[in-house]
């Protein structure tokens, strides 16, 4: 039995949660996708308000989406959710430190050098992840799966560090992911990521204002 077949057999217990829960735009939506969607929207709402509750919600939604993506053959996205759980635990700790005066960080921008470094890391991580998915999984979209995976890791790190640039990063990830999930016919998730894209633009604007307000006086 192949590795993919063994994985599918091991996840067979999930099949009940993949049964249609309701229909949206004439497309059936599973319980698993529906609950993950609600938790994700709640998470982003907390992130917009710089509320630490967003991190445990991110952990819960990541677990659910990881299971959903595994059953859909999106192995890069599934693996990313596991990393999200770990990074979210770290990000939660960072935010709970408090404001800058208490050892935490305020909302701010990256320096030009840091932006260049972040872009370089992304350009190196994308093909590396794509090659791993191509050679070690049966993914039919290894490099398309790898791009939002690598960019999401970058976005999650930027969010944990309270950098304004996390929002344009998420905006790009969300727009690209819509096409990827449409390819896999995860239609509720396509609409969810469309909402995420709008919220990313809103968050970008809101955090720019926060960064200006929290910047030390010259």
C-alpha positions as semicolon CSV with decimal commas, in nm:
position;residue;x (nm);y (nm);z (nm)
1;X;0,000;0,000;0,000
2;X;0,138;0,344;-0,093
3;X;0,204;0,617;0,160
4;X;-0,091;0,821;0,030
5;X;-0,322;0,520;0,061
6;X;-0,205;0,459;0,417
7;X;-0,266;0,825;0,501
8;X;-0,616;0,810;0,354
9;X;-0,693;0,496;0,553
10;X;-0,565;0,658;0,872
11;X;-0,792;0,958;0,820
12;X;-1,103;0,756;0,739
13;X;-1,248;0,844;1,081
14;X;-1,288;1,200;0,949
15;X;-1,536;1,098;0,682
16;X;-1,841;1,177;0,898
17;X;-1,724;1,537;0,935
18;X;-1,687;1,567;0,558
19;X;-2,053;1,488;0,496
20;X;-2,259;1,787;0,373
21;X;-2,366;2,015;0,659
22;X;-2,537;2,285;0,452
23;X;-2,534;2,416;0,097
24;X;-2,379;2,751;-0,001
25;X;-2,415;2,880;-0,357
26;X;-2,545;2,534;-0,461
27;X;-2,227;2,371;-0,325
28;X;-2,238;2,135;-0,023
29;X;-2,021;2,243;0,271
30;X;-1,892;1,990;0,525
31;X;-1,907;2,027;0,903
32;X;-1,528;2,034;0,918
33;X;-1,496;2,316;0,665
34;X;-1,782;2,513;0,819
35;X;-1,649;2,511;1,176
36;X;-1,293;2,589;1,057
37;X;-1,433;2,882;0,859
38;X;-1,614;3,034;1,160
39;X;-1,309;3,000;1,385
40;X;-1,087;3,159;1,121
41;X;-1,313;3,463;1,083
42;X;-1,322;3,508;1,459
43;X;-0,943;3,485;1,465
44;X;-0,894;3,758;1,203
45;X;-1,140;3,985;1,386
46;X;-0,924;3,948;1,698
47;X;-0,604;4,014;1,501
48;X;-0,747;4,337;1,363
49;X;-0,800;4,456;1,720
50;X;-0,458;4,328;1,836
51;X;-0,645;4,091;2,072
52;X;-0,437;3,791;2,194
53;X;-0,748;3,567;2,177
54;X;-0,675;3,540;1,805
55;X;-0,382;3,306;1,873
56;X;-0,569;3,016;2,042
57;X;-0,839;3,053;1,778
58;X;-0,565;3,027;1,515
59;X;-0,444;2,705;1,675
60;X;-0,791;2,549;1,672
61;X;-0,871;2,652;1,316
62;X;-0,529;2,535;1,198
63;X;-0,588;2,186;1,336
64;X;-0,924;2,163;1,157
65;X;-0,792;2,302;0,830
66;X;-0,491;2,071;0,850
67;X;-0,721;1,770;0,857
68;X;-0,934;1,912;0,575
69;X;-0,632;1,981;0,354
70;X;-0,487;1,635;0,416
71;X;-0,809;1,479;0,288
72;X;-0,798;1,714;-0,012
73;X;-0,440;1,627;-0,111
74;X;-0,301;1,973;-0,028
75;X;-0,005;1,841;0,168
76;X;0,189;2,167;0,177
77;X;-0,111;2,353;0,316
78;X;-0,174;2,069;0,563
79;X;0,184;2,075;0,687
80;X;0,164;2,452;0,712
81;X;-0,125;2,422;0,957
82;X;0,093;2,216;1,192
83;X;0,359;2,486;1,177
84;X;0,086;2,745;1,239
85;X;-0,007;2,570;1,565
86;X;0,353;2,591;1,686
87;X;0,408;2,949;1,566
88;X;0,073;3,056;1,710
89;X;0,178;2,929;2,053
90;X;0,492;3,140;2,023
91;X;0,300;3,441;1,889
92;X;0,048;3,415;2,172
93;X;0,334;3,428;2,423
94;X;0,485;3,730;2,245
95;X;0,160;3,924;2,257
96;X;0,089;3,835;2,619
97;X;0,415;4,005;2,717
98;X;0,230;4,333;2,690
99;X;0,329;4,660;2,531
100;X;0,682;4,778;2,457
101;X;0,728;4,920;2,806
102;X;0,659;4,574;2,951
103;X;0,901;4,388;2,726
104;X;0,662;4,327;2,439
105;X;0,654;4,496;2,101
106;X;0,441;4,774;1,958
107;X;0,304;4,775;1,603
108;X;0,580;4,892;1,366
109;X;0,730;4,857;1,019
110;X;1,025;4,650;0,902
111;X;1,336;4,837;0,796
112;X;1,428;4,835;0,425
113;X;1,701;4,580;0,497
114;X;1,459;4,355;0,684
115;X;1,210;4,370;0,396
116;X;1,481;4,266;0,151
117;X;1,581;3,980;0,381
118;X;1,220;3,863;0,417
119;X;1,174;3,864;0,038
120;X;1,495;3,666;-0,010
121;X;1,384;3,403;0,242
122;X;1,052;3,370;0,059
123;X;1,218;3,331;-0,282
124;X;1,443;3,056;-0,144
125;X;1,174;2,875;0,057
126;X;0,916;2,859;-0,224
127;X;1,109;2,638;-0,472
128;X;1,257;2,432;-0,188
129;X;0,910;2,347;-0,056
130;X;0,783;2,290;-0,409
131;X;1,057;2,035;-0,478
132;X;0,981;1,853;-0,152
133;X;0,612;1,830;-0,238
134;X;0,690;1,722;-0,594
135;X;0,922;1,438;-0,494
136;X;0,768;1,316;-0,170
137;X;0,390;1,354;-0,220
138;X;0,135;1,288;-0,494
139;X;0,030;1,656;-0,504
140;X;-0,086;1,767;-0,849
141;X;0,003;2,130;-0,768
142;X;0,334;2,114;-0,577
143;X;0,470;2,459;-0,659
144;X;0,131;2,630;-0,648
145;X;0,081;2,472;-0,305
146;X;0,431;2,571;-0,192
147;X;0,402;2,943;-0,267
148;X;0,122;3,032;-0,022
149;X;0,273;2,786;0,225
150;X;0,607;2,971;0,229
151;X;0,442;3,314;0,223
152;X;0,208;3,219;0,508
153;X;0,500;3,121;0,727
154;X;0,650;3,462;0,661
155;X;0,316;3,632;0,731
156;X;0,273;3,445;1,057
157;X;0,619;3,550;1,176
158;X;0,549;3,912;1,082
159;X;0,217;3,901;1,266
160;X;0,379;3,760;1,580
161;X;0,635;4,043;1,568
162;X;0,353;4,297;1,515
163;X;0,495;4,423;1,185
164;X;0,261;4,615;0,956
165;X;0,392;4,419;0,656
166;X;0,212;4,107;0,774
167;X;-0,109;4,244;0,620
168;X;0,008;4,294;0,258
169;X;0,174;3,953;0,288
170;X;-0,158;3,797;0,392
171;X;-0,340;3,987;0,120
172;X;-0,119;3,826;-0,145
173;X;-0,152;3,482;0,019
174;X;-0,530;3,507;0,036
175;X;-0,572;3,611;-0,328
176;X;-0,347;3,332;-0,454
177;X;-0,505;3,074;-0,223
178;X;-0,850;3,149;-0,362
179;X;-0,741;3,007;-0,698
180;X;-0,575;2,707;-0,533
181;X;-0,881;2,617;-0,327
182;X;-1,110;2,667;-0,627
183;X;-0,896;2,408;-0,808
184;X;-0,973;2,169;-0,519
185;X;-1,343;2,271;-0,515
186;X;-1,331;2,392;-0,154
187;X;-1,581;2,663;-0,234
188;X;-1,665;2,784;0,115
189;X;-1,293;2,824;0,179
190;X;-1,264;3,021;-0,146
191;X;-1,526;3,265;-0,017
192;X;-1,362;3,267;0,325
193;X;-1,029;3,369;0,170
194;X;-1,205;3,638;-0,031
195;X;-1,329;3,780;0,300
196;X;-0,977;3,737;0,439
197;X;-0,841;3,940;0,148
198;X;-1,078;4,226;0,229
199;X;-0,992;4,204;0,598
200;X;-0,621;4,203;0,511
201;X;-0,662;4,531;0,326
202;X;-0,856;4,671;0,621
203;X;-0,595;4,542;0,868
204;X;-0,316;4,697;0,660
205;X;-0,483;5,037;0,684
206;X;-0,562;5,000;1,056
207;X;-0,213;4,884;1,155
208;X;-0,049;5,164;0,957
209;X;-0,244;5,406;1,172
210;X;-0,144;5,216;1,488
211;X;0,223;5,219;1,385
212;X;0,212;5,594;1,335
213;X;0,041;5,642;1,671
214;X;0,285;5,413;1,856
215;X;0,601;5,544;1,689
216;X;0,834;5,718;1,935
217;X;0,838;6,093;1,906
218;X;1,137;6,230;1,715
